């Protein structure tokens, strides 16, 4: 069975607490996205909340998860610029 990014081992140089804060920040920023981007915002918020739940439960973050969070935050920020 193929492994998902959530199944990969954590990277010791990544702090899961920082990733949790980033998840919260992304979810909050989604509230500021204009109405025309509502579907995008809802999708990103849901992903960030799912990641936060997994990170909180496992107290770790993988490199792929961190890269995805960085991409989500960059995408949200593009809507807000």
The 8 nearest C-alpha neighbors of each residue, nearest first, counted from 0:
[[1, 2, 3, 6, 4, 7, 5, 8],
 [2, 0, 3, 6, 4, 7, 5, 8],
 [3, 1, 6, 0, 4, 7, 5, 8],
 [2, 4, 5, 6, 1, 7, 0, 63],
 [3, 5, 6, 7, 63, 64, 2, 61],
 [4, 6, 3, 7, 61, 64, 2, 53],
 [7, 5, 3, 4, 2, 8, 61, 9],
 [6, 8, 4, 5, 61, 9, 3, 2],
 [7, 9, 61, 6, 10, 5, 60, 59],
 [10, 8, 61, 60, 59, 11, 7, 62],
 [9, 11, 12, 13, 61, 62, 8, 60],
 [10, 12, 13, 9, 14, 59, 61, 60],
 [11, 13, 10, 14, 9, 62, 15, 60],
 [14, 12, 11, 10, 15, 60, 62, 61],
 [15, 13, 16, 17, 12, 18, 60, 59],
 [14, 16, 59, 18, 60, 17, 58, 19],
 [17, 15, 19, 18, 14, 20, 58, 59],
 [18, 16, 20, 19, 15, 14, 21, 13],
 [17, 19, 21, 15, 16, 20, 22, 14],
 [20, 18, 16, 22, 21, 17, 51, 15],
 [21, 19, 17, 23, 22, 18, 24, 16],
 [20, 22, 24, 18, 19, 23, 25, 17],
 [23, 21, 19, 47, 25, 20, 24, 51],
 [22, 24, 20, 26, 21, 25, 27, 19],
 [23, 25, 21, 27, 22, 26, 28, 20],
 [26, 24, 28, 22, 27, 23, 72, 21],
 [25, 27, 44, 23, 29, 24, 28, 22],
 [28, 26, 24, 29, 25, 30, 23, 31],
 [29, 27, 25, 30, 31, 26, 24, 75],
 [28, 30, 40, 26, 31, 27, 32, 25],
 [29, 31, 28, 27, 32, 26, 40, 33],
 [32, 30, 29, 28, 33, 79, 27, 40],
 [31, 33, 29, 30, 36, 78, 79, 34],
 [34, 32, 35, 36, 31, 37, 78, 79],
 [33, 35, 37, 36, 32, 38, 31, 40],
 [34, 36, 33, 37, 38, 32, 39, 40],
 [37, 35, 34, 39, 33, 38, 32, 40],
 [36, 38, 40, 34, 39, 35, 41, 33],
 [39, 37, 41, 40, 36, 42, 35, 34],
 [38, 40, 42, 36, 37, 41, 43, 44],
 [41, 39, 37, 29, 43, 38, 42, 44],
 [42, 40, 38, 44, 39, 43, 37, 45],
 [41, 43, 39, 45, 40, 44, 38, 46],
 [42, 44, 46, 40, 45, 41, 47, 39],
 [45, 43, 26, 47, 41, 46, 42, 40],
 [44, 46, 48, 42, 43, 47, 41, 49],
 [47, 45, 49, 43, 48, 44, 50, 42],
 [46, 48, 22, 50, 44, 49, 45, 51],
 [47, 49, 51, 45, 46, 50, 44, 52],
 [50, 48, 46, 52, 51, 47, 45, 53],
 [49, 51, 47, 53, 52, 48, 54, 46],
 [52, 50, 48, 54, 49, 53, 19, 22],
 [51, 53, 49, 55, 50, 54, 56, 48],
 [52, 54, 56, 50, 51, 55, 57, 49],
 [53, 55, 51, 57, 58, 56, 59, 52],
 [56, 54, 52, 58, 53, 57, 51, 19],
 [57, 55, 53, 54, 58, 52, 59, 51],
 [56, 58, 54, 59, 55, 53, 60, 52],
 [59, 57, 54, 55, 56, 15, 60, 16],
 [60, 58, 15, 57, 54, 9, 61, 14],
 [59, 61, 15, 9, 54, 64, 13, 65],
 [62, 60, 9, 64, 63, 10, 65, 8],
 [61, 63, 65, 64, 10, 66, 60, 9],
 [64, 62, 66, 65, 61, 4, 67, 5],
 [63, 65, 67, 61, 66, 62, 68, 60],
 [64, 66, 68, 62, 67, 63, 69, 61],
 [65, 67, 63, 69, 64, 68, 62, 70],
 [68, 66, 64, 70, 65, 69, 71, 63],
 [69, 67, 71, 65, 70, 66, 72, 64],
 [68, 70, 66, 72, 67, 71, 65, 73],
 [71, 69, 67, 73, 68, 72, 74, 66],
 [72, 70, 68, 74, 73, 69, 67, 75],
 [71, 73, 75, 69, 74, 70, 25, 76],
 [72, 74, 76, 70, 71, 75, 69, 77],
 [75, 73, 71, 77, 72, 76, 70, 78],
 [74, 76, 72, 78, 77, 73, 71, 79],
 [75, 77, 79, 73, 78, 74, 72, 80],
 [78, 76, 74, 80, 79, 75, 73, 72],
 [79, 77, 75, 76, 80, 32, 74, 36],
 [78, 80, 76, 77, 32, 75, 31, 33],
 [79, 77, 78, 76, 75, 32, 74, 73]]
